[in-house]
Amino acid sequence: MRRRWCGCHRRDVRIARLYNARMSRHIILFAHNIRSLWNIGALFRSCDCFAVEKLILSGYTATPPRREIAKTALGADEWIPWEKVENPQSAIQQLSNEGWKIVALEQSKRSIALQEYSPPEKTCLIVGHEVLGVPEEILKLCDDVVHIPMLGKKKSLNVSVAAGIALHHLRSYNHD
């Protein structure tokens, strides 16, 4: 009996190749001065969703174990690798020396729209304070700055929502 292949098989093979290419991209999320414990928990969940290798917490960003973080992390804080750094500038410099492209998610004069950004193989995405954003002293250390175009009246998003959008772009971007 002759076996017939449908177009579904070819589509599945294409999806598998695309998935493998996207998973070869390495991502670290760097959260600086995040004040809301619930936002920190949501960042852990987004890290799980988008296969982020590590979450780095700096400044006055709280660390697990905390009930409020666990509530929104839904367990992701137990398996996502994370570390707390006391000096964000030296940690960023070390990542840069290790070949990571340092990218801030921030609205600034030098930022480019997220959808126009072509992520490299190793990206460290920096997000900052819910109101004040990423401080200038950290922006100066960044290779690139990206922003999410805002089409409505409000000109900003919740930090965990914005990080999720940016992580989705970094993980799903296709160079083709």
CORUR-V683055 format. One record per run of one state. SS is the DSSP state (alpha for helix, beta for strand, coil for the rest). FROM is the first residue (numbers start at 1). LEN is the number of residues. Records with the same first field share a line. If there is no record, write none. Layout:
SS: FROM-LEN  FROM-LEN
//
This chain:
coil: 1-6  24-2  33-4  50-4  59-8  74-2  79-3  86-2  98-3  106-6  117-5  128-1  130-3  134-2  140-4  148-11  173-4
alpha: 7-17  37-13  67-7  76-3  88-10  114-3  136-4  159-14
beta: 26-7  54-5  82-4  101-5  112-2  122-6  129-1  133-1  144-4
//
